């Protein structure tokens, strides 16, 4: 497992709202609109190349 906090994007499976959190510092939140637990969408630890 990685030592430092990693930025990840989480998404609500119901309404599609997204948020960026840092693991393992924060736990995966519930959607403020729906109350449903958000799911991991994307790891944001690498740059994107287009």
N, CA, C and O atoms as a GROMACS GRO file, in nm:
protein
  200
    1UNK      N    1   0.084  -0.119   0.000
    1UNK     CA    2   0.000   0.000   0.000
    1UNK      C    3   0.089   0.125   0.000
    1UNK      O    4   0.201   0.123   0.051
    2UNK      N    5   0.038   0.229  -0.056
    2UNK     CA    6   0.116   0.353  -0.066
    2UNK      C    7   0.116   0.426   0.066
    2UNK      O    8   0.020   0.423   0.142
    3UNK      N    9   0.228   0.493   0.093
    3UNK     CA   10   0.247   0.561   0.220
    3UNK      C   11   0.172   0.693   0.230
    3UNK      O   12   0.107   0.721   0.331
    4UNK      N   13   0.180   0.776   0.124
    4UNK     CA   14   0.123   0.910   0.132
    4UNK      C   15  -0.022   0.913   0.084
    4UNK      O   16  -0.071   0.818   0.023
    5UNK      N   17  -0.088   1.022   0.112
    5UNK     CA   18  -0.228   1.038   0.071
    5UNK      C   19  -0.238   1.052  -0.080
    5UNK      O   20  -0.160   1.124  -0.142
    6UNK      N   21  -0.334   0.984  -0.139
    6UNK     CA   22  -0.356   0.986  -0.284
    6UNK      C   23  -0.488   1.055  -0.314
    6UNK      O   24  -0.589   1.028  -0.248
    7UNK      N   25  -0.488   1.143  -0.413
    7UNK     CA   26  -0.611   1.209  -0.455
    7UNK      C   27  -0.691   1.111  -0.542
    7UNK      O   28  -0.636   1.050  -0.633
    8UNK      N   29  -0.820   1.097  -0.512
    8UNK     CA   30  -0.908   1.012  -0.592
    8UNK      C   31  -1.038   1.087  -0.618
    8UNK      O   32  -1.079   1.172  -0.540
    9UNK      N   33  -1.101   1.054  -0.729
    9UNK     CA   34  -1.230   1.113  -0.761
    9UNK      C   35  -1.337   1.011  -0.725
    9UNK      O   36  -1.327   0.894  -0.764
   10UNK      N   37  -1.438   1.054  -0.651
   10UNK     CA   38  -1.551   0.968  -0.617
   10UNK      C   39  -1.676   1.022  -0.684
   10UNK      O   40  -1.686   1.142  -0.710
   11UNK      N   41  -1.771   0.932  -0.711
   11UNK     CA   42  -1.891   0.971  -0.784
   11UNK      C   43  -2.013   0.905  -0.721
   11UNK      O   44  -2.006   0.791  -0.676
   12UNK      N   45  -2.123   0.978  -0.719
   12UNK     CA   46  -2.249   0.922  -0.669
   12UNK      C   47  -2.309   0.836  -0.780
   12UNK      O   48  -2.328   0.883  -0.892
   13UNK      N   49  -2.341   0.709  -0.750
   13UNK     CA   50  -2.398   0.622  -0.854
   13UNK      C   51  -2.541   0.660  -0.891
   13UNK      O   52  -2.591   0.619  -0.996
   14UNK      N   53  -2.606   0.738  -0.806
   14UNK     CA   54  -2.746   0.774  -0.830
   14UNK      C   55  -2.760   0.902  -0.913
   14UNK      O   56  -2.828   0.902  -1.015
   15UNK      N   57  -2.695   1.011  -0.869
   15UNK     CA   58  -2.714   1.140  -0.937
   15UNK      C   59  -2.593   1.183  -1.020
   15UNK      O   60  -2.604   1.275  -1.102
   16UNK      N   61  -2.476   1.118  -1.002
   16UNK     CA   62  -2.359   1.152  -1.082
   16UNK      C   63  -2.272   1.262  -1.025
   16UNK      O   64  -2.174   1.301  -1.089
   17UNK      N   65  -2.303   1.314  -0.907
   17UNK     CA   66  -2.222   1.419  -0.845
   17UNK      C   67  -2.083   1.364  -0.815
   17UNK      O   68  -2.069   1.251  -0.770
   18UNK      N   69  -1.978   1.445  -0.841
   18UNK     CA   70  -1.842   1.400  -0.817
   18UNK      C   71  -1.775   1.486  -0.710
   18UNK      O   72  -1.816   1.599  -0.685
   19UNK      N   73  -1.671   1.429  -0.650
   19UNK     CA   74  -1.592   1.501  -0.550
   19UNK      C   75  -1.451   1.443  -0.553
   19UNK      O   76  -1.430   1.330  -0.596
   20UNK      N   77  -1.355   1.523  -0.507
   20UNK     CA   78  -1.217   1.476  -0.496
   20UNK      C   79  -1.184   1.466  -0.348
   20UNK      O   80  -1.202   1.562  -0.272
   21UNK      N   81  -1.134   1.349  -0.308
   21UNK     CA   82  -1.095   1.327  -0.169
   21UNK      C   83  -0.954   1.271  -0.167
   21UNK      O   84  -0.900   1.232  -0.270
   22UNK      N   85  -0.895   1.266  -0.048
   22UNK     CA   86  -0.761   1.211  -0.032
   22UNK      C   87  -0.768   1.087   0.056
   22UNK      O   88  -0.814   1.093   0.170
   23UNK      N   89  -0.723   0.973   0.000
   23UNK     CA   90  -0.718   0.848   0.075
   23UNK      C   91  -0.574   0.828   0.121
   23UNK      O   92  -0.485   0.865   0.045
   24UNK      N   93  -0.543   0.774   0.235
   24UNK     CA   94  -0.633   0.722   0.337
   24UNK      C   95  -0.674   0.824   0.442
   24UNK      O   96  -0.733   0.786   0.543
   25UNK      N   97  -0.646   0.953   0.423
   25UNK     CA   98  -0.682   1.055   0.523
   25UNK      C   99  -0.832   1.067   0.544
   25UNK      O  100  -0.878   1.078   0.658
   26UNK      N  101  -0.909   1.064   0.437
   26UNK     CA  102  -1.054   1.080   0.445
   26UNK      C  103  -1.121   0.949   0.407
   26UNK      O  104  -1.068   0.872   0.328
   27UNK      N  105  -1.239   0.925   0.462
   27UNK     CA  106  -1.313   0.808   0.419
   27UNK      C  107  -1.407   0.848   0.306
   27UNK      O  108  -1.435   0.967   0.288
   28UNK      N  109  -1.454   0.751   0.231
   28UNK     CA  110  -1.541   0.780   0.117
   28UNK      C  111  -1.674   0.835   0.170
   28UNK      O  112  -1.741   0.770   0.249
   29UNK      N  113  -1.711   0.956   0.125
   29UNK     CA  114  -1.829   1.024   0.181
   29UNK      C  115  -1.961   0.975   0.122
   29UNK      O  116  -1.964   0.899   0.025
   30UNK      N  117  -2.068   1.022   0.182
   30UNK     CA  118  -2.202   1.002   0.127
   30UNK      C  119  -2.236   1.126   0.044
   30UNK      O  120  -2.189   1.236   0.074
   31UNK      N  121  -2.315   1.108  -0.060
   31UNK     CA  122  -2.357   1.218  -0.146
   31UNK      C  123  -2.444   1.314  -0.064
   31UNK      O  124  -2.539   1.270   0.000
   32UNK      N  125  -2.415   1.444  -0.066
   32UNK     CA  126  -2.496   1.539   0.009
   32UNK      C  127  -2.638   1.554  -0.046
   32UNK      O  128  -2.728   1.593   0.028
   33UNK      N  129  -2.658   1.522  -0.174
   33UNK     CA  130  -2.791   1.534  -0.234
   33UNK      C  131  -2.877   1.410  -0.208
   33UNK      O  132  -2.992   1.422  -0.168
   34UNK      N  133  -2.819   1.290  -0.232
   34UNK     CA  134  -2.896   1.165  -0.227
   34UNK      C  135  -2.881   1.088  -0.096
   34UNK      O  136  -2.971   1.014  -0.057
   35UNK      N  137  -2.768   1.105  -0.028
   35UNK     CA  138  -2.741   1.027   0.093
   35UNK      C  139  -2.683   0.889   0.064
   35UNK      O  140  -2.667   0.809   0.156
   36UNK      N  141  -2.652   0.861  -0.062
   36UNK     CA  142  -2.596   0.732  -0.102
   36UNK      C  143  -2.444   0.739  -0.091
   36UNK      O  144  -2.385   0.843  -0.121
   37UNK      N  145  -2.380   0.629  -0.048
   37UNK     CA  146  -2.233   0.628  -0.041
   37UNK      C  147  -2.175   0.638  -0.181
   37UNK      O  148  -2.216   0.566  -0.271
   38UNK      N  149  -2.079   0.730  -0.197
   38UNK     CA  150  -2.015   0.751  -0.328
   38UNK      C  151  -1.919   0.636  -0.357
   38UNK      O  152  -1.872   0.568  -0.266
   39UNK      N  153  -1.890   0.614  -0.485
   39UNK     CA  154  -1.801   0.507  -0.527
   39UNK      C  155  -1.676   0.566  -0.593
   39UNK      O  156  -1.680   0.676  -0.649
   40UNK      N  157  -1.567   0.491  -0.586
   40UNK     CA  158  -1.441   0.534  -0.646
   40UNK      C  159  -1.456   0.539  -0.797
   40UNK      O  160  -1.501   0.443  -0.859
   41UNK      N  161  -1.418   0.652  -0.855
   41UNK     CA  162  -1.434   0.672  -1.000
   41UNK      C  163  -1.297   0.669  -1.069
   41UNK      O  164  -1.281   0.601  -1.170
   42UNK      N  165  -1.200   0.742  -1.014
   42UNK     CA  166  -1.071   0.753  -1.082
   42UNK      C  167  -0.960   0.788  -0.983
   42UNK      O  168  -0.981   0.868  -0.892
   43UNK      N  169  -0.842   0.728  -1.002
   43UNK     CA  170  -0.724   0.766  -0.926
   43UNK      C  171  -0.661   0.887  -0.994
   43UNK      O  172  -0.645   0.888  -1.116
   44UNK      N  173  -0.626   0.988  -0.917
   44UNK     CA  174  -0.572   1.111  -0.975
   44UNK      C  175  -0.424   1.127  -0.944
   44UNK      O  176  -0.377   1.238  -0.918
   45UNK      N  177  -0.351   1.017  -0.945
   45UNK     CA  178  -0.210   1.023  -0.908
   45UNK      C  179  -0.116   1.041  -1.026
   45UNK      O  180   0.004   1.060  -1.006
   46UNK      N  181  -0.165   1.034  -1.148
   46UNK     CA  182  -0.080   1.049  -1.265
   46UNK      C  183  -0.134   1.158  -1.355
   46UNK      O  184  -0.254   1.184  -1.358
   47UNK      N  185  -0.045   1.222  -1.429
   47UNK     CA  186  -0.089   1.321  -1.526
   47UNK      C  187  -0.150   1.252  -1.647
   47UNK      O  188  -0.119   1.136  -1.676
   48UNK      N  189  -0.237   1.321  -1.716
   48UNK     CA  190  -0.300   1.265  -1.835
   48UNK      C  191  -0.229   1.319  -1.958
   48UNK      O  192  -0.190   1.436  -1.963
   49UNK      N  193  -0.213   1.235  -2.057
   49UNK     CA  194  -0.153   1.278  -2.183
   49UNK      C  195  -0.258   1.269  -2.292
   49UNK      O  196  -0.329   1.169  -2.303
   50UNK      N  197  -0.266   1.373  -2.373
   50UNK     CA  198  -0.367   1.376  -2.479
   50UNK      C  199  -0.301   1.373  -2.614
   50UNK      O  200  -0.370   1.375  -2.716
   0.00000   0.00000   0.00000
